[in-house]
């Protein structure tokens, strides 16, 4: 009872945390998760604890349980908290050795128990967390768990639902997350032939699951192409969206666009490797020169030319001055926990895969403590609980508004820099524009 209540409290707080942490979030085909009966969600794993926490929060209801590294389960309050969140320990050979693997018998029993009660469980089919835009080979343990669960169920109604989690800037605050849910795979279709050729059917299942999951994520064949694809996504997005009349706020369109760029590069890498190499060189030089002038690509993009005017800059500057009291209030209300989170993260987190998870977890705690302290100080100063509550609410609202004011201010300073470059060094601006056009022409020639 206590653990269930704790889960609900954490769930509602995490809804707020996820809304703050991500600038945009979207789930496609969440209806597939409402399939009746026991369900195993086969998910890719690019971002440590962020993956299950974000997915669980965004699709609720239903409630999702998930497997996590067993070495994180320490005796005492930590285990209680993890289990309250619906986390089940799973042990890998590199984590707990052969003794750890023996503990997985208990894990499988717990998984089967939950499935028998028609629960939904996340498993990370790659068996490893690596921040790459590709699907790594699925572990055979996935098939063993799925078919083992089928054998233990009273009915042959187990369903596997593939899910692809896609991030923009997975290690940075205010990125986006797109959860792409695929069509359910009824396991009864495999079980009819499983008893006759178990190894063959398990391999067939893994092959089918791999194909389904690849369609749900951005899959770059060669990781050495990640940078050029990222650059092309930034340069070519406005052209593609305008051509297809896509809405910029719909993350599904972002996914379709990224898939288009990746498909072109994946195919042409084998057919025209010299052209791909040429595009890599040109995009690298182009972005280095942008960095030299402290500019972003959107400032050079002709589709945004209506923003690059002195009049626009002055209007934005006026709005910045007008909103300054709100901005400074938001900064005062959130600066300390924000900076402290980044400081602790830089000292404690060595791998990018864990950065987002750590920042979200420690940040959620520090911001909560921060506002409790502000409330306590305000109550002490004014001797009135309502004034203290009002102060905290105003600071929270100002901090929320700051999430939108901050990028607005940064874009305004960017406009000022490009206007200055326009006056002081127009040749440099023309050179950047020409380089950009050349890159687009090379890419479009590939398509």
ABEGO torsion letter per residue (X at the ends): XAAAAAAAAAAAAAAAAAAAABABBBBBGAAAAABBEBBBBBBBBAAEAAAAAAAAAAAOOBBBBBBBBAAABBBEAAAAAAAAAGBBBBBBAAAAEAAAAAAAAAAAAAAAAAAAAGBBBBBBAAGBBBBBBBBBBBBAAAAAAAAAAAAABABBABBBBBBBBBBBGAABBGBBBBBBBBBBBBAAAAAAAAAABAAAAAAAAAAAAAAAAAAABBBBABAAAAAAAAAAAAAAAAAAAAAAGBBAABAAAAAAAAAAAAAAAAAAAAABAAAAAAAAAAAAAAAAAAAAAGBBAAAABAAAAAABBAAAAAAAAAAAAAAAAAAAAAAAAAAAAAAAAAAAAAAABABAAAAAAAAAAAAAAAAAAAAAAAAAAAAAAAGBAAAAAAAAAAAAAAAAAAAAAAAAAAAAAAAAAAAAAAAABAAAAAAAAAAAAAAAAAAAAAX
